[in-house]
């Protein structure tokens, strides 16, 4: 599978090459080199522990560059970290990112939107301030959106993450990828177990925190289909340091 063949050296090389020739990717690279998202006369905003990691960001950038989607949907926006990498990847062909997040303003304010504008990426960003289970249901109902790549980083409850995944499954093409952040968190780890046991996906842990779910076939289940899956034994945000085993996530691969 494509996601399993990721090569870190190649990802870094292609990202750095693009940074030399494409202004948005170059600005994004400099933000991570300096630790400063943007600054003007009024404020200076720095990267912090809520920012997307550079390793995970470059992987998302690389996936978007290779899959060449016209539109990417992400749940969660926050300070705009993932949207920045995705939009930088889509910039050469004018692709768009739809970020769904009803609550980011409570803790991030307008930081994410200002960041994207500072990178020169604001024009192709659509911000949907709505609960993801409602916005995604509308996309499914409208029937005019087909996804090659999406990213889940919104609600980190088990049910919220599962809602996002199930709706995105309906929107994702066979061969497309649903990427999920915070894969080491108990709730997300449990969703991964459900998906691996019950849905036609191949899972690849690109890093301890980023799991890539590649859709192998259209999801068609008998009305009584159910395969037991494992719930994380940890609670809340006690993250897992170890990789999930085959009982938790069968046939997963690891970067």
C-alpha positions as CSV (number, residue, x, y, z in Angstrom):
1,X,0.0,0.0,0.0
2,X,1.1,3.6,-0.7
3,X,1.0,4.7,2.9
4,X,3.2,1.8,4.0
5,X,5.9,2.8,1.5
6,X,6.6,6.2,3.1
7,X,10.3,7.0,3.3
8,X,11.3,9.7,5.8
9,X,14.4,10.7,3.8
10,X,12.4,11.1,0.6
11,X,9.7,13.1,2.4
12,X,12.2,15.5,3.9
13,X,14.0,15.9,0.5
14,X,10.9,16.6,-1.4
15,X,9.6,19.0,1.2
16,X,12.9,20.9,1.4
17,X,13.1,21.0,-2.4
18,X,9.6,22.5,-2.6
19,X,10.5,25.0,0.1
20,X,13.3,26.3,-2.1
21,X,11.0,26.9,-5.1
22,X,7.5,27.5,-3.7
23,X,7.0,30.6,-1.4
24,X,4.2,29.1,0.8
25,X,6.2,26.0,1.6
26,X,9.3,28.1,2.1
27,X,7.5,30.3,4.6
28,X,6.1,27.2,6.4
29,X,9.6,25.7,6.6
30,X,11.0,29.0,8.1
31,X,8.2,29.1,10.7
32,X,9.5,25.7,12.0
33,X,13.1,26.8,11.8
34,X,12.5,30.0,13.8
35,X,9.6,28.8,15.9
36,X,7.6,31.9,14.9
37,X,4.3,31.4,13.2
38,X,4.0,35.1,12.3
39,X,4.7,38.6,13.7
40,X,3.7,42.1,13.0
41,X,3.8,45.4,14.9
42,X,1.0,44.2,17.2
43,X,1.9,40.7,18.0
44,X,4.4,37.8,17.7
45,X,2.9,34.3,17.7
46,X,5.2,31.3,18.3
47,X,4.8,27.6,17.7
48,X,3.9,25.8,21.0
49,X,3.0,22.4,22.3
50,X,-0.4,22.5,20.5
51,X,1.3,23.0,17.2
52,X,1.5,20.1,14.7
53,X,4.8,18.3,14.8
54,X,7.1,18.9,11.9
55,X,7.5,15.2,11.2
56,X,3.7,14.7,11.1
57,X,3.2,17.9,9.1
58,X,5.7,16.9,6.4
59,X,3.9,13.5,6.1
60,X,0.6,15.1,5.5
61,X,2.2,17.5,3.0
62,X,3.8,14.5,1.2
63,X,0.5,12.5,1.1
64,X,-1.4,15.5,-0.3
65,X,1.3,16.2,-2.9
66,X,1.3,12.6,-4.1
67,X,-2.5,12.0,-4.0
68,X,-3.2,15.4,-5.7
69,X,-6.7,16.0,-4.3
70,X,-8.8,19.0,-5.2
71,X,-10.3,19.2,-1.8
72,X,-9.2,17.9,1.6
73,X,-11.5,17.9,4.7
74,X,-10.2,18.0,8.2
75,X,-12.0,18.0,11.5
76,X,-10.3,20.3,13.9
77,X,-8.6,23.6,13.0
78,X,-7.1,25.1,16.2
79,X,-4.1,27.2,15.4
80,X,-4.1,26.1,11.7
81,X,-1.1,23.8,11.9
82,X,-2.4,20.9,9.8
83,X,-4.3,23.2,7.4
84,X,-1.0,25.0,6.7
85,X,0.9,21.8,5.6
86,X,-2.1,20.6,3.5
87,X,-2.7,23.9,1.8
88,X,1.1,24.3,1.1
89,X,1.0,20.9,-0.7
90,X,-2.1,21.8,-2.7
91,X,-0.9,25.3,-3.6
92,X,0.5,24.4,-7.1
93,X,-2.9,23.4,-8.4
94,X,-5.1,25.6,-6.2
95,X,-6.6,22.8,-4.1
96,X,-8.7,23.7,-1.1
97,X,-9.0,22.6,2.5
98,X,-12.2,22.6,4.5
99,X,-11.6,22.8,8.2
100,X,-14.5,21.9,10.5
101,X,-14.2,23.2,14.1
102,X,-16.9,24.8,16.2
103,X,-14.8,25.6,19.2
104,X,-11.3,26.8,18.2
105,X,-12.0,30.4,18.8
106,X,-12.4,29.7,22.6
107,X,-8.7,28.9,22.9
108,X,-7.0,29.9,19.6
109,X,-8.8,33.0,18.6
110,X,-7.9,34.1,15.0
111,X,-4.4,32.7,15.2
112,X,-5.0,30.0,12.7
113,X,-6.5,32.3,10.0
114,X,-3.7,34.9,10.5
115,X,-1.1,32.1,10.2
116,X,-2.6,30.9,6.9
117,X,-2.7,34.5,5.6
118,X,0.9,35.0,6.6
119,X,1.9,31.9,4.7
120,X,0.0,33.1,1.6
121,X,-2.5,30.3,1.9
122,X,-5.7,31.9,3.2
123,X,-7.5,32.2,-0.1
124,X,-8.0,28.4,-0.5
125,X,-9.1,27.8,3.0
126,X,-12.7,27.2,4.0
127,X,-13.5,27.4,7.7
128,X,-16.7,25.7,8.9
129,X,-17.6,26.7,12.4
130,X,-20.0,23.7,12.9
131,X,-20.0,20.4,14.8
132,X,-18.3,17.9,12.5
133,X,-21.0,15.3,12.8
134,X,-23.5,17.9,11.4
135,X,-21.2,19.3,8.7
136,X,-20.0,15.9,7.5
137,X,-23.6,14.6,7.4
138,X,-24.5,17.5,5.1
139,X,-21.5,16.6,2.8
140,X,-22.7,13.0,2.7
141,X,-26.3,14.1,1.9
142,X,-25.2,16.5,-0.8
143,X,-23.3,13.7,-2.5
144,X,-20.9,15.9,-4.5
145,X,-17.7,15.4,-2.6
146,X,-15.2,12.6,-3.2
147,X,-12.1,12.5,-1.0
148,X,-8.6,11.2,-1.6
149,X,-7.3,12.4,1.7
150,X,-8.9,13.6,5.0
151,X,-7.6,14.3,8.5
152,X,-9.2,13.7,11.9
153,X,-8.1,16.0,14.7
154,X,-11.3,17.3,16.2
155,X,-13.2,15.7,19.0
156,X,-10.9,13.3,20.9
157,X,-13.8,11.4,22.5
158,X,-14.2,7.8,21.3
159,X,-17.6,8.6,19.9
160,X,-16.6,11.9,18.3
161,X,-13.6,10.4,16.6
162,X,-15.7,7.4,15.4
163,X,-18.4,9.7,14.1
164,X,-15.8,11.6,12.1
165,X,-14.4,8.4,10.7
166,X,-17.7,6.9,9.7
167,X,-18.8,9.9,7.8
168,X,-15.4,10.4,6.1
169,X,-15.6,6.7,5.1
170,X,-18.7,7.5,3.2
171,X,-16.9,10.3,1.4
172,X,-13.6,8.6,0.8
173,X,-12.6,7.0,-2.5
174,X,-11.3,3.4,-2.6
175,X,-7.5,3.9,-2.3
176,X,-8.0,7.1,-0.3
177,X,-6.5,7.8,3.1
178,X,-8.1,8.9,6.4
179,X,-5.3,10.2,8.6
180,X,-6.0,10.4,12.4
181,X,-3.9,12.5,14.8
182,X,-3.2,11.5,18.4
183,X,-3.2,7.8,17.6
184,X,-1.5,7.1,21.0
185,X,-4.5,8.5,22.9
186,X,-6.7,5.9,24.5
187,X,-10.0,6.9,22.7
188,X,-8.3,7.2,19.3
189,X,-6.5,3.9,19.9
190,X,-9.9,2.2,20.5
191,X,-11.3,3.7,17.3
192,X,-8.4,2.3,15.4
193,X,-9.1,-1.1,16.9
194,X,-12.8,-0.9,15.8
195,X,-11.8,0.1,12.2
196,X,-9.1,-2.6,11.9
197,X,-11.5,-5.3,13.0
198,X,-14.7,-4.1,11.2
199,X,-14.0,-2.0,8.2
200,X,-12.1,-2.6,4.9
201,X,-9.0,-0.5,5.8
202,X,-5.3,-1.1,6.1
203,X,-3.7,0.9,9.0
204,X,-0.2,2.2,9.0
205,X,1.3,4.0,12.0
206,X,3.5,6.6,10.2
207,X,4.5,7.8,13.7
208,X,3.4,7.0,17.2
209,X,0.9,9.9,16.9
210,X,-0.3,9.6,13.3
211,X,-2.1,6.6,11.9
212,X,-3.0,6.4,8.2
213,X,-6.1,4.4,7.3
214,X,-6.1,3.4,3.6
215,X,-9.5,2.4,2.2
216,X,-9.3,-1.0,0.5
217,X,-12.9,-1.4,-0.7
218,X,-16.3,0.0,-0.4
219,X,-17.7,-0.5,3.1
220,X,-20.5,-3.1,2.8
221,X,-21.5,-5.0,5.8
222,X,-24.3,-7.5,6.5
223,X,-27.0,-6.1,8.8
224,X,-25.7,-8.2,11.8
225,X,-22.0,-7.8,11.1
226,X,-19.9,-7.2,14.2
227,X,-16.4,-8.3,15.1
228,X,-15.2,-7.7,18.7
229,X,-12.5,-5.1,19.1
230,X,-10.4,-4.0,22.0
231,X,-10.8,-0.9,24.2
232,X,-7.7,0.8,25.5
233,X,-7.1,-0.1,29.2
234,X,-6.0,3.4,29.8
235,X,-8.2,6.4,30.6
236,X,-8.5,10.0,29.4
237,X,-5.2,11.3,28.1
238,X,-2.8,8.7,29.6
239,X,-1.1,8.1,26.2
240,X,0.4,4.8,25.2
241,X,4.1,4.6,24.8
242,X,4.0,1.1,23.3
243,X,2.8,0.2,19.8
244,X,-0.6,-1.6,19.6
245,X,-0.2,-5.3,19.0
246,X,-2.0,-7.5,16.5
247,X,-4.9,-8.2,19.0
248,X,-5.5,-4.5,19.2
249,X,-5.0,-3.5,15.6
250,X,-4.7,-6.6,13.4
251,X,-2.4,-6.4,10.3
252,X,-1.2,-2.8,11.1
253,X,2.2,-1.7,9.9
254,X,4.6,0.8,11.5
255,X,6.9,3.4,10.1
